[in-house]
Amino acid sequence: MKKFRHDFESLNNSILPFLEKDKTYCIGLSGGSDSVLLLHSLHKLSLEHNFKIAALHLNHSLRGDESEGDATFCKEICKNLDIKFITKKVDIKKFAKNNKFSIEDAARKYRYRWFARTCKKLNADSIFIAHHADDQAETVLLRLFRGTGLKGLAGMKKTTFFGKLKIVRPWLNISRSILDDNIERMKLQFRYDSSNSDTHFDRNWLRHNLVPKLNEHFKSNIKGRLLRTAAISAEAYDFISQHAEETFYKHRRKSPLGNLFPLKVFKKLHPAVQNAVLMLMLETINSNQSQFSYKSITGLKMFALSDSLHCPQEFSGNISIGKAYNHLFIGQKKDFKINNIKITIDDTFLSKSGLVISIEQVEHREESISSNGEAWKEIALGNKTEMIQYASIPKQSVFNIRSRKNGDRYTPINGKKSKIKNIFITAHIPQQLKAAIPIIELGNEIVWLSGWRIANKFKVPTIQPQTQNILIKLKISTIY
């Protein structure tokens, strides 16, 4: 009995570092032995340390009456312990089919999405999961056979995040045998999931078929070796990740294009750090890490190290990838197109790319800023900048602001008539930024291709003649 008390106290003590008074915590309750024990442990601690618990149970509808029985059992145990209970029923097979996931992946993805939404409603920032050391060993082995990298071999962490939801696995270094011992001694009731015996699922096949054979062949408990591999891999991965994060945040720029990283710096990094930097560039604009496979990261790295300006690697999730002004950029695809916005003198307009466009009547002309598209390099690199030009136009004019159209031509002051398409090419404007460049026109004539000199027809004469024209100042500035 003394050993039991020590074990149960150890289980409780392993949870304490993750708790604070007067907060609400959730627990993923399946009805299985491990989650039931965790529920009792959290319940005991909640009475001693003054925090609230809510148990979340997702009915996956995979085992018919058995699944319904799990939900009923979980409801009853929470009622007996006076714990808030929330459940939801979902057709996981349908969800998996519609999204082209395996049953295992679909269940996990849906479950954690639902956890996140529900915890947010309950004002709980953490959810406790009863994963243990045996689960960790199986995870490492499973990821090894799937061809994972260091991150995968490191296994699960005690604390991770799903969006803003903190996932806590306090028993990750505790063996299933210790949990089973406590469950037996406490005479806890729990549900047995018959699907755990179904070896069509990869994890179950490893647990029932492969692990026993490995233990027999190596004449030892393979679990310890796998856990040691996870610990070593975690240390190595943490070292690489820390170096990559320091490098990334030191050199990273943010602009309308997304995250930018200097290619000169990138090419000098160790290949492992290059991979980690690319993952950071992707993760900071899209949290769906599951689509970032080794193959996709390798293809992206080959593009970064090549002379090509166009990335052949395709990513889902509307991710935009390219090179601009000696930088690699990765961002979300955005629609910067400006669709015929009417603007009058002394009015302003804010574009989707974060530019403030203003037109005002002035008495005197001052210095112009950006005459050959140089401001767009600054915008692409995330720097604050301004564009200012002056024009002579009729009074009461109403201007139209739009993006470039096919066939547009422009004649700047002291310049020749050119296709705007060619002007952009000469200035090395990234394809993703071209729609963000405002064109200001009067009637059917372009007054200003922003970032370049004013159109020759609307130039300000040296001596202002006695006409109905007025002097205006056209200005574009960044707000980031």
Summary of the structure (lengths in Angstrom):
residues: 480
radius of gyration: 30.8
end to end distance: 64.7
largest distance: 105.4
contacts: 1471
relative contact order: 0.08
helix: 44%
strand: 22%
